[in-house]
């Protein structure tokens, strides 16, 4: 199969490295430098102290690639508009798989004309260590659900046996997305504001108390999730990724745009529309927004 991947970040390189073992992979990157490097040299994947090299093709416009069987969109939510024209030029019969965090990408997806659209949640931990190198720090899985179209279009992803990189099919995409949202909200912002690894959230009793308060407010905001996710599920993720720094922590550390609006800002908007009070989430948002303003706002970027 020929698989196109849009995004040359950690997740894009991770997917390209694993899927490139069984498939022909074309990766669209933001810069010509990275695209050219991918044409010249294989991706280097560091996993369990081993270095695995996988050859893929680099490009800057995936819509010009021929006979693509699947396009995986691995850019962050706030970059989706910048690739919209590329997506619109890709055949409407080509399945699209979106891997964004939060909820905002669902609105973007609804406006696309493609017949087969899927969303996925990624439980792997990955760190980009160079333009063509990525470290696989947390072994997990990728859950996929149908937004519209035929799930059989992705049968080969579920049937292919790729060690350390499994895919699983979920029945209902909104529940799947909300489960991931709960995990993101209860880990990413907390680690970003406290400057700790994921595991410290459950090891420090004061951080853990805040996490529980946030969980209760999330359940108040999404009562349909009652019985579908528990605080212990989130604690398990913290435990399994205890030595990892969250993506939001790394964004703040590098003083770049984070997924704060995608993960937390959407909750503030939802609460306002429904006249619900979520004081802990609101305070966390304000603190992180202020922290972001210190390095982005002062430079006129906010």
C-alpha angles and dihedrals in degrees: 000000000000112000125189120204122195110205133050097208127109096289094042092052092044092054092043091052096051099036091044089069093068103020144042104260128197115189122200112209134188096236132051089223093063093042091053093048090053089053092051104037138027124253111261113220117193111202128157090349091304125115114219119188122208127181117223135160122255126211142156099222117041092184088075093058114102130230098005111175097193137010118208113199107210102164121112118266095256090059096054095094090055091061097039094103090052091052092048090055092053114094114272088229092061111098117238124208117195120201103184127136124237128019106282095088090064090070090050091050093052090064095056120101097214117126099218118045127166135180126209139193119213121213096180123107114226136170124195107226098177142348091285103019132082135175119221099213102163123041113213138124142265118243117204131191135179119252092176136341135033121332090205088074087078099039092118092060091058095042099045112094107222111169113237092004112079128167125208132190120234123201102220121035099199093056090047092051092047092051089055090045090055090052093047095048093047095049115022102054093040093053091045093054096041097039095227138127119261094261094059091066090072096033095056109068093208094052089045091055090054090049090054091050090051090049091054092051091049090052089050089052094045107031090166087073093064107126092010097083133019132196088248089063089059092045089054090055090050089051095046092049096034095134095045129097112222121245091247091052089053092047092054092043090053091044094235134130111291134201091254094123093045095049105030108010092064089058092054090052093047092049092050092050091050095041092239126147118228101167099168093050090044092051092048090050093050093049093049092043088053091048090050091048090057092068104021104030095050089056092052094251098118 
